[in-house]
C-alpha cells in the first residue's frame, strides 16, 4: 500500500506526485482517492480503472 504515486496531472499538464487521500474496499476492488500535491486535482482508481483517463 503506497501513500504516493507519480501520475500525469491534467490540471498541471505534467507528471506530479499524488498522495493517497482515502480508500475503501468495494465489490469491484479497492477504491482509492488520490490528490495532486501541487493543485489538489483529485482522481479515483478502482482496481485498474482510472478516472483521469479520457474515454
mmCIF file as Biopython writes it, N, C-alpha, C and O atoms, coordinates in Angstrom:
data_model
#
loop_
_atom_site.group_PDB
_atom_site.id
_atom_site.type_symbol
_atom_site.label_atom_id
_atom_site.label_alt_id
_atom_site.label_comp_id
_atom_site.label_asym_id
_atom_site.label_entity_id
_atom_site.label_seq_id
_atom_site.pdbx_PDB_ins_code
_atom_site.Cartn_x
_atom_site.Cartn_y
_atom_site.Cartn_z
_atom_site.occupancy
_atom_site.B_iso_or_equiv
_atom_site.auth_seq_id
_atom_site.auth_asym_id
_atom_site.pdbx_PDB_model_num
ATOM 1   N N  . UNK A ? 1  ? 0.846   -1.171 0.000   1.0 0.0 1  A 1 
ATOM 2   C CA . UNK A ? 1  ? 0.000   0.000  0.000   1.0 0.0 1  A 1 
ATOM 3   C C  . UNK A ? 1  ? 0.895   1.237  0.000   1.0 0.0 1  A 1 
ATOM 4   O O  . UNK A ? 1  ? 1.484   1.596  1.020   1.0 0.0 1  A 1 
ATOM 5   N N  . UNK A ? 2  ? 0.981   1.857  -1.120  1.0 0.0 2  A 1 
ATOM 6   C CA . UNK A ? 2  ? 1.789   3.061  -1.254  1.0 0.0 2  A 1 
ATOM 7   C C  . UNK A ? 2  ? 0.956   4.290  -0.904  1.0 0.0 2  A 1 
ATOM 8   O O  . UNK A ? 2  ? -0.241  4.334  -1.188  1.0 0.0 2  A 1 
ATOM 9   N N  . UNK A ? 3  ? 1.583   5.276  -0.294  1.0 0.0 3  A 1 
ATOM 10  C CA . UNK A ? 3  ? 0.885   6.506  0.064   1.0 0.0 3  A 1 
ATOM 11  C C  . UNK A ? 3  ? 1.085   7.608  -0.968  1.0 0.0 3  A 1 
ATOM 12  O O  . UNK A ? 3  ? 0.470   8.670  -0.869  1.0 0.0 3  A 1 
ATOM 13  N N  . UNK A ? 4  ? 1.946   7.363  -1.963  1.0 0.0 4  A 1 
ATOM 14  C CA . UNK A ? 4  ? 2.140   8.338  -3.025  1.0 0.0 4  A 1 
ATOM 15  C C  . UNK A ? 4  ? 2.436   7.629  -4.333  1.0 0.0 4  A 1 
ATOM 16  O O  . UNK A ? 4  ? 2.881   6.482  -4.350  1.0 0.0 4  A 1 
ATOM 17  N N  . UNK A ? 5  ? 2.177   8.341  -5.442  1.0 0.0 5  A 1 
ATOM 18  C CA . UNK A ? 5  ? 2.466   7.796  -6.767  1.0 0.0 5  A 1 
ATOM 19  C C  . UNK A ? 5  ? 2.771   8.948  -7.716  1.0 0.0 5  A 1 
ATOM 20  O O  . UNK A ? 5  ? 2.319   10.074 -7.506  1.0 0.0 5  A 1 
ATOM 21  N N  . UNK A ? 6  ? 3.526   8.664  -8.738  1.0 0.0 6  A 1 
ATOM 22  C CA . UNK A ? 6  ? 3.776   9.619  -9.808  1.0 0.0 6  A 1 
ATOM 23  C C  . UNK A ? 6  ? 2.727   9.371  -10.887 1.0 0.0 6  A 1 
ATOM 24  O O  . UNK A ? 6  ? 2.507   8.231  -11.298 1.0 0.0 6  A 1 
ATOM 25  N N  . UNK A ? 7  ? 2.079   10.450 -11.346 1.0 0.0 7  A 1 
ATOM 26  C CA . UNK A ? 7  ? 0.998   10.323 -12.319 1.0 0.0 7  A 1 
ATOM 27  C C  . UNK A ? 7  ? 0.880   11.629 -13.074 1.0 0.0 7  A 1 
ATOM 28  O O  . UNK A ? 7  ? 1.202   12.687 -12.533 1.0 0.0 7  A 1 
ATOM 29  N N  . UNK A ? 8  ? 0.420   11.575 -14.321 1.0 0.0 8  A 1 
ATOM 30  C CA . UNK A ? 8  ? 0.185   12.799 -15.095 1.0 0.0 8  A 1 
ATOM 31  C C  . UNK A ? 8  ? -1.016  13.536 -14.523 1.0 0.0 8  A 1 
ATOM 32  O O  . UNK A ? 8  ? -2.091  12.955 -14.376 1.0 0.0 8  A 1 
ATOM 33  N N  . UNK A ? 9  ? -0.839  14.812 -14.199 1.0 0.0 9  A 1 
ATOM 34  C CA . UNK A ? 9  ? -1.932  15.638 -13.694 1.0 0.0 9  A 1 
ATOM 35  C C  . UNK A ? 9  ? -2.501  16.458 -14.848 1.0 0.0 9  A 1 
ATOM 36  O O  . UNK A ? 9  ? -1.793  17.298 -15.403 1.0 0.0 9  A 1 
ATOM 37  N N  . UNK A ? 10 ? -3.767  16.237 -15.225 1.0 0.0 10 A 1 
ATOM 38  C CA . UNK A ? 10 ? -4.368  17.000 -16.315 1.0 0.0 10 A 1 
ATOM 39  C C  . UNK A ? 10 ? -4.449  18.499 -16.014 1.0 0.0 10 A 1 
ATOM 40  O O  . UNK A ? 10 ? -4.358  19.316 -16.930 1.0 0.0 10 A 1 
ATOM 41  N N  . UNK A ? 11 ? -4.617  18.864 -14.759 1.0 0.0 11 A 1 
ATOM 42  C CA . UNK A ? 11 ? -4.721  20.274 -14.391 1.0 0.0 11 A 1 
ATOM 43  C C  . UNK A ? 11 ? -3.375  20.988 -14.498 1.0 0.0 11 A 1 
ATOM 44  O O  . UNK A ? 11 ? -3.314  22.122 -14.972 1.0 0.0 11 A 1 
ATOM 45  N N  . UNK A ? 12 ? -2.305  20.342 -14.067 1.0 0.0 12 A 1 
ATOM 46  C CA . UNK A ? 12 ? -0.956  20.920 -14.119 1.0 0.0 12 A 1 
ATOM 47  C C  . UNK A ? 12 ? -0.319  20.739 -15.498 1.0 0.0 12 A 1 
ATOM 48  O O  . UNK A ? 12 ? 0.500   21.554 -15.922 1.0 0.0 12 A 1 
ATOM 49  N N  . UNK A ? 13 ? -0.701  19.664 -16.195 1.0 0.0 13 A 1 
ATOM 50  C CA . UNK A ? 13 ? -0.164  19.393 -17.518 1.0 0.0 13 A 1 
ATOM 51  C C  . UNK A ? 13 ? 1.172   18.671 -17.522 1.0 0.0 13 A 1 
ATOM 52  O O  . UNK A ? 13 ? 1.848   18.643 -18.550 1.0 0.0 13 A 1 
ATOM 53  N N  . UNK A ? 14 ? 1.568   18.088 -16.402 1.0 0.0 14 A 1 
ATOM 54  C CA . UNK A ? 14 ? 2.824   17.339 -16.337 1.0 0.0 14 A 1 
ATOM 55  C C  . UNK A ? 14 ? 2.776   16.301 -15.215 1.0 0.0 14 A 1 
ATOM 56  O O  . UNK A ? 14 ? 1.805   16.233 -14.461 1.0 0.0 14 A 1 
ATOM 57  N N  . UNK A ? 15 ? 3.831   15.496 -15.116 1.0 0.0 15 A 1 
ATOM 58  C CA . UNK A ? 15 ? 3.915   14.474 -14.076 1.0 0.0 15 A 1 
ATOM 59  C C  . UNK A ? 15 ? 4.028   15.144 -12.707 1.0 0.0 15 A 1 
ATOM 60  O O  . UNK A ? 15 ? 4.818   16.069 -12.521 1.0 0.0 15 A 1 
ATOM 61  N N  . UNK A ? 16 ? 3.236   14.670 -11.763 1.0 0.0 16 A 1 
ATOM 62  C CA . UNK A ? 16 ? 3.233   15.197 -10.400 1.0 0.0 16 A 1 
ATOM 63  C C  . UNK A ? 16 ? 3.153   14.046 -9.406  1.0 0.0 16 A 1 
ATOM 64  O O  . UNK A ? 16 ? 2.844   12.911 -9.771  1.0 0.0 16 A 1 
ATOM 65  N N  . UNK A ? 17 ? 3.432   14.351 -8.171  1.0 0.0 17 A 1 
ATOM 66  C CA . UNK A ? 17 ? 3.258   13.381 -7.093  1.0 0.0 17 A 1 
ATOM 67  C C  . UNK A ? 17 ? 1.834   13.505 -6.577  1.0 0.0 17 A 1 
ATOM 68  O O  . UNK A ? 17 ? 1.367   14.603 -6.275  1.0 0.0 17 A 1 
ATOM 69  N N  . UNK A ? 18 ? 1.147   12.373 -6.477  1.0 0.0 18 A 1 
ATOM 70  C CA . UNK A ? 18 ? -0.198  12.314 -5.918  1.0 0.0 18 A 1 
ATOM 71  C C  . UNK A ? 18 ? -0.143  11.584 -4.582  1.0 0.0 18 A 1 
ATOM 72  O O  . UNK A ? 18 ? 0.555   10.580 -4.439  1.0 0.0 18 A 1 
ATOM 73  N N  . UNK A ? 19 ? -0.888  12.101 -3.604  1.0 0.0 19 A 1 
ATOM 74  C CA . UNK A ? 19 ? -0.968  11.480 -2.286  1.0 0.0 19 A 1 
ATOM 75  C C  . UNK A ? 19 ? -2.280  10.733 -2.143  1.0 0.0 19 A 1 
ATOM 76  O O  . UNK A ? 19 ? -3.324  11.196 -2.602  1.0 0.0 19 A 1 
ATOM 77  N N  . UNK A ? 20 ? -2.221  9.580  -1.506  1.0 0.0 20 A 1 
ATOM 78  C CA . UNK A ? 20 ? -3.401  8.766  -1.242  1.0 0.0 20 A 1 
ATOM 79  C C  . UNK A ? 20 ? -4.251  9.479  -0.188  1.0 0.0 20 A 1 
ATOM 80  O O  . UNK A ? 20 ? -3.804  9.668  0.943   1.0 0.0 20 A 1 
ATOM 81  N N  . UNK A ? 21 ? -5.474  9.874  -0.553  1.0 0.0 21 A 1 
ATOM 82  C CA . UNK A ? 21 ? -6.340  10.633 0.339   1.0 0.0 21 A 1 
ATOM 83  C C  . UNK A ? 21 ? -7.305  9.740  1.120   1.0 0.0 21 A 1 
ATOM 84  O O  . UNK A ? 21 ? -7.615  10.020 2.278   1.0 0.0 21 A 1 
ATOM 85  N N  . UNK A ? 22 ? -7.780  8.657  0.478   1.0 0.0 22 A 1 
ATOM 86  C CA . UNK A ? 22 ? -8.738  7.760  1.125   1.0 0.0 22 A 1 
ATOM 87  C C  . UNK A ? 22 ? -8.826  6.466  0.334   1.0 0.0 22 A 1 
ATOM 88  O O  . UNK A ? 22 ? -8.463  6.417  -0.842  1.0 0.0 22 A 1 
ATOM 89  N N  . UNK A ? 23 ? -9.308  5.428  0.984   1.0 0.0 23 A 1 
ATOM 90  C CA . UNK A ? 23 ? -9.543  4.163  0.285   1.0 0.0 23 A 1 
ATOM 91  C C  . UNK A ? 23 ? -10.624 3.372  0.982   1.0 0.0 23 A 1 
ATOM 92  O O  . UNK A ? 23 ? -10.849 3.507  2.185   1.0 0.0 23 A 1 
ATOM 93  N N  . UNK A ? 24 ? -11.295 2.537  0.189   1.0 0.0 24 A 1 
ATOM 94  C CA . UNK A ? 24 ? -12.314 1.646  0.721   1.0 0.0 24 A 1 
ATOM 95  C C  . UNK A ? 24 ? -12.377 0.409  -0.164  1.0 0.0 24 A 1 
ATOM 96  O O  . UNK A ? 24 ? -12.052 0.476  -1.350  1.0 0.0 24 A 1 
ATOM 97  N N  . UNK A ? 25 ? -12.785 -0.697 0.394   1.0 0.0 25 A 1 
ATOM 98  C CA . UNK A ? 25 ? -12.884 -1.936 -0.359  1.0 0.0 25 A 1 
ATOM 99  C C  . UNK A ? 25 ? -14.313 -2.096 -0.860  1.0 0.0 25 A 1 
ATOM 100 O O  . UNK A ? 25 ? -15.265 -2.033 -0.083  1.0 0.0 25 A 1 
ATOM 101 N N  . UNK A ? 26 ? -14.453 -2.306 -2.179  1.0 0.0 26 A 1 
ATOM 102 C CA . UNK A ? 26 ? -15.753 -2.474 -2.817  1.0 0.0 26 A 1 
ATOM 103 C C  . UNK A ? 26 ? -15.789 -3.830 -3.509  1.0 0.0 26 A 1 
ATOM 104 O O  . UNK A ? 26 ? -14.769 -4.512 -3.602  1.0 0.0 26 A 1 
ATOM 105 N N  . UNK A ? 27 ? -16.958 -4.216 -3.990  1.0 0.0 27 A 1 
ATOM 106 C CA . UNK A ? 27 ? -17.072 -5.485 -4.700  1.0 0.0 27 A 1 
ATOM 107 C C  . UNK A ? 27 ? -16.305 -5.459 -6.022  1.0 0.0 27 A 1 
ATOM 108 O O  . UNK A ? 27 ? -15.964 -6.519 -6.546  1.0 0.0 27 A 1 
ATOM 109 N N  . UNK A ? 28 ? -16.025 -4.270 -6.574  1.0 0.0 28 A 1 
ATOM 110 C CA . UNK A ? 28 ? -15.255 -4.135 -7.815  1.0 0.0 28 A 1 
ATOM 111 C C  . UNK A ? 28 ? -13.746 -4.151 -7.564  1.0 0.0 28 A 1 
ATOM 112 O O  . UNK A ? 28 ? -12.962 -4.331 -8.496  1.0 0.0 28 A 1 
ATOM 113 N N  . UNK A ? 29 ? -13.349 -3.967 -6.332  1.0 0.0 29 A 1 
ATOM 114 C CA . UNK A ? 29 ? -11.935 -3.882 -5.970  1.0 0.0 29 A 1 
ATOM 115 C C  . UNK A ? 29 ? -11.729 -2.737 -4.998  1.0 0.0 29 A 1 
ATOM 116 O O  . UNK A ? 29 ? -12.694 -2.185 -4.468  1.0 0.0 29 A 1 
ATOM 117 N N  . UNK A ? 30 ? -10.488 -2.382 -4.763  1.0 0.0 30 A 1 
ATOM 118 C CA . UNK A ? 30 ? -10.190 -1.291 -3.850  1.0 0.0 30 A 1 
ATOM 119 C C  . UNK A ? 30 ? -10.376 0.055  -4.555  1.0 0.0 30 A 1 
ATOM 120 O O  . UNK A ? 30 ? -9.818  0.275  -5.629  1.0 0.0 30 A 1 
ATOM 121 N N  . UNK A ? 31 ? -11.153 0.945  -3.957  1.0 0.0 31 A 1 
ATOM 122 C CA . UNK A ? 31 ? -11.365 2.298  -4.467  1.0 0.0 31 A 1 
ATOM 123 C C  . UNK A ? 31 ? -10.409 3.220  -3.715  1.0 0.0 31 A 1 
ATOM 124 O O  . UNK A ? 31 ? -10.447 3.302  -2.487  1.0 0.0 31 A 1 
ATOM 125 N N  . UNK A ? 32 ? -9.548  3.916  -4.468  1.0 0.0 32 A 1 
ATOM 126 C CA . UNK A ? 32 ? -8.548  4.789  -3.857  1.0 0.0 32 A 1 
ATOM 127 C C  . UNK A ? 32 ? -8.682  6.191  -4.437  1.0 0.0 32 A 1 
ATOM 128 O O  . UNK A ? 32 ? -8.710  6.367  -5.655  1.0 0.0 32 A 1 
ATOM 129 N N  . UNK A ? 33 ? -8.763  7.184  -3.563  1.0 0.0 33 A 1 
ATOM 130 C CA . UNK A ? 33 ? -8.800  8.582  -3.977  1.0 0.0 33 A 1 
ATOM 131 C C  . UNK A ? 33 ? -7.400  9.168  -3.838  1.0 0.0 33 A 1 
ATOM 132 O O  . UNK A ? 33 ? -6.739  8.984  -2.816  1.0 0.0 33 A 1 
ATOM 133 N N  . UNK A ? 34 ? -6.950  9.882  -4.887  1.0 0.0 34 A 1 
ATOM 134 C CA . UNK A ? 34 ? -5.618  10.489 -4.918  1.0 0.0 34 A 1 
ATOM 135 C C  . UNK A ? 34 ? -5.753  11.986 -5.141  1.0 0.0 34 A 1 
ATOM 136 O O  . UNK A ? 34 ? -6.679  12.437 -5.815  1.0 0.0 34 A 1 
ATOM 137 N N  . UNK A ? 35 ? -4.823  12.763 -4.571  1.0 0.0 35 A 1 
ATOM 138 C CA . UNK A ? 35 ? -4.792  14.217 -4.723  1.0 0.0 35 A 1 
ATOM 139 C C  . UNK A ? 35 ? -3.414  14.668 -5.186  1.0 0.0 35 A 1 
ATOM 140 O O  . UNK A ? 35 ? -2.395  14.192 -4.688  1.0 0.0 35 A 1 
ATOM 141 N N  . UNK A ? 36 ? -3.392  15.599 -6.152  1.0 0.0 36 A 1 
ATOM 142 C CA . UNK A ? 36 ? -2.152  16.197 -6.632  1.0 0.0 36 A 1 
ATOM 143 C C  . UNK A ? 36 ? -1.595  17.102 -5.539  1.0 0.0 36 A 1 
ATOM 144 O O  . UNK A ? 36 ? -2.340  17.870 -4.931  1.0 0.0 36 A 1 
ATOM 145 N N  . UNK A ? 37 ? -0.291  17.018 -5.286  1.0 0.0 37 A 1 
ATOM 146 C CA . UNK A ? 37 ? 0.321   17.835 -4.239  1.0 0.0 37 A 1 
ATOM 147 C C  . UNK A ? 37 ? 0.428   19.305 -4.630  1.0 0.0 37 A 1 
ATOM 148 O O  . UNK A ? 37 ? 0.559   20.162 -3.757  1.0 0.0 37 A 1 
ATOM 149 N N  . UNK A ? 38 ? 0.374   19.614 -5.929  1.0 0.0 38 A 1 
ATOM 150 C CA . UNK A ? 38 ? 0.540   20.990 -6.386  1.0 0.0 38 A 1 
ATOM 151 C C  . UNK A ? 38 ? -0.790  21.742 -6.484  1.0 0.0 38 A 1 
ATOM 152 O O  . UNK A ? 38 ? -0.892  22.879 -6.024  1.0 0.0 38 A 1 
ATOM 153 N N  . UNK A ? 39 ? -1.810  21.114 -7.079  1.0 0.0 39 A 1 
ATOM 154 C CA . UNK A ? 39 ? -3.049  21.845 -7.376  1.0 0.0 39 A 1 
ATOM 155 C C  . UNK A ? 39 ? -4.292  21.265 -6.713  1.0 0.0 39 A 1 
ATOM 156 O O  . UNK A ? 39 ? -5.382  21.819 -6.857  1.0 0.0 39 A 1 
ATOM 157 N N  . UNK A ? 40 ? -4.145  20.155 -5.987  1.0 0.0 40 A 1 
ATOM 158 C CA . UNK A ? 40 ? -5.273  19.487 -5.328  1.0 0.0 40 A 1 
ATOM 159 C C  . UNK A ? 40 ? -6.245  18.815 -6.297  1.0 0.0 40 A 1 
ATOM 160 O O  . UNK A ? 40 ? -7.359  18.470 -5.902  1.0 0.0 40 A 1 
ATOM 161 N N  . UNK A ? 41 ? -5.842  18.620 -7.575  1.0 0.0 41 A 1 
ATOM 162 C CA . UNK A ? 41 ? -6.668  17.859 -8.513  1.0 0.0 41 A 1 
ATOM 163 C C  . UNK A ? 41 ? -6.860  16.464 -7.933  1.0 0.0 41 A 1 
ATOM 164 O O  . UNK A ? 41 ? -5.903  15.866 -7.440  1.0 0.0 41 A 1 
ATOM 165 N N  . UNK A ? 42 ? -8.073  15.939 -7.983  1.0 0.0 42 A 1 
ATOM 166 C CA . UNK A ? 42 ? -8.355  14.622 -7.441  1.0 0.0 42 A 1 
ATOM 167 C C  . UNK A ? 42 ? -8.721  13.619 -8.513  1.0 0.0 42 A 1 
ATOM 168 O O  . UNK A ? 42 ? -9.372  13.956 -9.502  1.0 0.0 42 A 1 
ATOM 169 N N  . UNK A ? 43 ? -8.296  12.378 -8.308  1.0 0.0 43 A 1 
ATOM 170 C CA . UNK A ? 43 ? -8.696  11.294 -9.194  1.0 0.0 43 A 1 
ATOM 171 C C  . UNK A ? 43 ? -9.005  10.068 -8.352  1.0 0.0 43 A 1 
ATOM 172 O O  . UNK A ? 43 ? -8.560  9.946  -7.211  1.0 0.0 43 A 1 
ATOM 173 N N  . UNK A ? 44 ? -9.771  9.168  -8.938  1.0 0.0 44 A 1 
ATOM 174 C CA . UNK A ? 44 ? -10.171 7.942  -8.251  1.0 0.0 44 A 1 
ATOM 175 C C  . UNK A ? 44 ? -9.729  6.760  -9.089  1.0 0.0 44 A 1 
ATOM 176 O O  . UNK A ? 44 ? -9.858  6.774  -10.313 1.0 0.0 44 A 1 
ATOM 177 N N  . UNK A ? 45 ? -9.213  5.747  -8.435  1.0 0.0 45 A 1 
ATOM 178 C CA . UNK A ? 45 ? -8.879  4.480  -9.092  1.0 0.0 45 A 1 
ATOM 179 C C  . UNK A ? 45 ? -9.637  3.363  -8.389  1.0 0.0 45 A 1 
ATOM 180 O O  . UNK A ? 45 ? -9.659  3.269  -7.162  1.0 0.0 45 A 1 
ATOM 181 N N  . UNK A ? 46 ? -10.253 2.524  -9.207  1.0 0.0 46 A 1 
ATOM 182 C CA . UNK A ? 46 ? -10.896 1.307  -8.696  1.0 0.0 46 A 1 
ATOM 183 C C  . UNK A ? 46 ? -10.256 0.165  -9.454  1.0 0.0 46 A 1 
ATOM 184 O O  . UNK A ? 46 ? -10.537 -0.033 -10.636 1.0 0.0 46 A 1 
ATOM 185 N N  . UNK A ? 47 ? -9.409  -0.581 -8.793  1.0 0.0 47 A 1 
ATOM 186 C CA . UNK A ? 47 ? -8.642  -1.618 -9.469  1.0 0.0 47 A 1 
ATOM 187 C C  . UNK A ? 47 ? -7.758  -0.980 -10.522 1.0 0.0 47 A 1 
ATOM 188 O O  . UNK A ? 47 ? -6.888  -0.177 -10.185 1.0 0.0 47 A 1 
ATOM 189 N N  . UNK A ? 48 ? -7.962  -1.320 -11.805 1.0 0.0 48 A 1 
ATOM 190 C CA . UNK A ? 48 ? -7.190  -0.755 -12.908 1.0 0.0 48 A 1 
ATOM 191 C C  . UNK A ? 48 ? -7.910  0.397  -13.599 1.0 0.0 48 A 1 
ATOM 192 O O  . UNK A ? 48 ? -7.380  0.949  -14.564 1.0 0.0 48 A 1 
ATOM 193 N N  . UNK A ? 49 ? -9.090  0.774  -13.141 1.0 0.0 49 A 1 
ATOM 194 C CA . UNK A ? 49 ? -9.860  1.855  -13.740 1.0 0.0 49 A 1 
ATOM 195 C C  . UNK A ? 49 ? -9.420  3.178  -13.120 1.0 0.0 49 A 1 
ATOM 196 O O  . UNK A ? 49 ? -9.358  3.318  -11.898 1.0 0.0 49 A 1 
ATOM 197 N N  . UNK A ? 50 ? -9.116  4.148  -13.987 1.0 0.0 50 A 1 
ATOM 198 C CA . UNK A ? 50 ? -8.575  5.436  -13.558 1.0 0.0 50 A 1 
ATOM 199 C C  . UNK A ? 50 ? -9.471  6.552  -14.096 1.0 0.0 50 A 1 
ATOM 200 O O  . UNK A ? 50 ? -9.680  6.629  -15.306 1.0 0.0 50 A 1 
ATOM 201 N N  . UNK A ? 51 ? -10.010 7.423  -13.225 1.0 0.0 51 A 1 
ATOM 202 C CA . UNK A ? 51 ? -10.932 8.475  -13.659 1.0 0.0 51 A 1 
ATOM 203 C C  . UNK A ? 51 ? -10.242 9.609  -14.415 1.0 0.0 51 A 1 
ATOM 204 O O  . UNK A ? 51 ? -10.922 10.428 -15.033 1.0 0.0 51 A 1 
ATOM 205 N N  . UNK A ? 52 ? -8.918  9.679  -14.382 1.0 0.0 52 A 1 
ATOM 206 C CA . UNK A ? 52 ? -8.224  10.758 -15.094 1.0 0.0 52 A 1 
ATOM 207 C C  . UNK A ? 52 ? -7.989  10.435 -16.571 1.0 0.0 52 A 1 
ATOM 208 O O  . UNK A ? 52 ? -7.547  11.300 -17.326 1.0 0.0 52 A 1 
ATOM 209 N N  . UNK A ? 53 ? -8.278  9.211  -16.986 1.0 0.0 53 A 1 
ATOM 210 C CA . UNK A ? 53 ? -8.076  8.790  -18.372 1.0 0.0 53 A 1 
ATOM 211 C C  . UNK A ? 53 ? -9.320  9.146  -19.183 1.0 0.0 53 A 1 
ATOM 212 O O  . UNK A ? 53 ? -10.439 8.803  -18.802 1.0 0.0 53 A 1 
ATOM 213 N N  . UNK A ? 54 ? -9.114  9.837  -20.301 1.0 0.0 54 A 1 
ATOM 214 C CA . UNK A ? 54 ? -10.255 10.204 -21.149 1.0 0.0 54 A 1 
ATOM 215 C C  . UNK A ? 54 ? -10.739 8.992  -21.931 1.0 0.0 54 A 1 
ATOM 216 O O  . UNK A ? 54 ? -9.947  8.138  -22.329 1.0 0.0 54 A 1 
ATOM 217 N N  . UNK A ? 55 ? -12.056 8.927  -22.147 1.0 0.0 55 A 1 
ATOM 218 C CA . UNK A ? 55 ? -12.653 7.795  -22.863 1.0 0.0 55 A 1 
ATOM 219 C C  . UNK A ? 55 ? -12.386 7.844  -24.337 1.0 0.0 55 A 1 
ATOM 220 O O  . UNK A ? 55 ? -12.823 6.961  -25.074 1.0 0.0 55 A 1 
#
